[in-house]
Amino acid sequence: MQTTERVSPLQTEHPSPTDSRDPFDYAAAFSRNLGLVQPDEQLRLKRTVVAIAGLGGVGGVHLTTLARLGVGGFHIADFDSFEIHNFNRQAGATLDTLGRPKVDVMADQLLQINPHAKLRRFETGINRGNIEAFLDGVDVVVDGIDFFAVEARELLYDEAERRGIPLVTAGPIGMSVAWLVFKPGSMPWRDYFAFDLARSTTDKILLFALGLTPAATHLSYLDRSSVDIDAHRGPSLSLAVQLCAGTAAAEVLKLVLKRGDVKAAPHYHQFDVYKGRLATSQLRWGNRGWGQRLKAFLFKRLLANKSPQIPTSFVDPILGNNTVGQT
């Protein structure tokens, strides 16, 4: 597949910051960050390049949130266009953008926030032909790939790990955010998710879900009839997408500025605002642990059950009721 990359003229042909025709001033635009970010740290963010694969549910709001943090460089990839069913959660989805490529719409939003941002667009999404270019010169990777897109996720995670680039994934699960960080020195992502145990793509999707949300705080209020793994369909709310953007941006900030506590895999985190609950601990053996294997077995049986509501009596014995420290 042909890879299409475009750089906005604003990237290389914008007027000098001292030119009166240019209304944008980086220091003024992000001055309210100071106090939480030091001036030298803000300049480091300006020199940072973040790769965001996928610009739909979470990817678009990842982009605008990081842009407003002052991150100065982005590689963005998406092959899709906006549709009406994206309206409930996707940052770029409006009547004016129906049918437009997501990569173009979100590039426009980025350049309206920071017209001096360095930007590379990958209009065919990520694939084996462009993954190396997509990660060239990148400091941090943020996963915005569709939950069910297993092959693209494997490609991205493998290349990021090979290059030693930290990767952040934050998923809008129910009315919660569930997030993981993979970085040099942490548990490799394939060891954590244990994809080698999978016999099918559906198994990989299930293992990804189990590894992302070991505590599964959302299950007790999830309507089972709205989930169809084979059809790659499941519910998602804008409130959870917004949680993801703030969480991922905080992890990116800590990684770039090398401050704060980054709890990488095998640590996992899920904050459920509906339940007012934080679940965070670690899976020392990833999905290979007996507890995770039991969950995989039981959840496969559960998915075959057409009962729409997942009963608390089923969930609690498997996951427990602790607020923090579930393993």
C-alpha positions, 0 to 999 in steps of 0.5 A: 500500500502506498504511504502518503505523507504530507507536511503543512506549509505552515510547518516550514513557511510560517513567518518569523516569530518577530513578524507582525503578520504572525499572531502566534507566540509560543511562549504566550500561548503556553504561559499558563502551563508555567508553575506546573511546568518549569520554563526549561521543561516547556522548551523540552516539550516544544522539542518533543515529537509524539507519534499518535496512531489512530485519530478516532475515539481517543487519538484525536483528543490525545492530539489536541490535549498534547498540543495544548500542553505545548508538545511541538512535534507530531506524527499522526496516522489514520486511514479513516474518515468521519461518520455520523456514529463518531459524534458521541465521542470523537474530537473531530466529528462534526457536521462540517467534517462528515466524510473528511479524512480524520488525519486532515481534520485533526491536522487542521485542529492541531495547526489552529492551536500551534501553527508552528508545530512540526507535523507528519501525516500518514494518511494510510494509517500504519502498515509494514511499509511505513511503520519505520518512517512513522517512528523515526525521530519520535520520543513517545508513542501514544496508542489511539488505535481502534480497540479491535485492530489487533494487527496494527497494534502488534506492529506498532508495539513491536516497532516501538519496543525494538527502538526503545521508545516508550509507549502509552495506551489509555482505553475508554472502558465503560465510564473509566480510563484504563492505562498501561505504560511500556518502556525500556526496562519494563516487562515487554508487551508480548510477555504482559499480554501473552498473545502466544496463548491466543488461538485466534484474533478473537483470543488476542482481543480478549487477552488485550482487554484482560491485560488492560483491565485486570480489575474490570470495574466496568463489568457490573454495569456493562450491557452485554448485548451491546458488545460483539467482538466478532463484529468489532463493536462495543459502547464508548462514552465521551466522558471516558475518552476525556479521562483517557486524554488527561491520563495519557498526557500526564504519562507523556509529560512524566516520560519526557520531563523525566519526573514523577513516578511512571509505573510501567508494566506489569503495573496496570491502572483503572480509574472508574468515575462511575464507581468512584474507584481506583484499581491499581497494582501489577500482574507479575506474570502478565496474562500468564498468571493463573488468575488471568487464565481463569478470567480468560476461560470464564469470560469466553464462556460469558461472551457466549452467554446472551444474557445482557447484564453481567451479574455482580454475583459472577464478577465479584468472586473473580475480581474481588471488591478491593479498591486498590491493590488487585492482582 
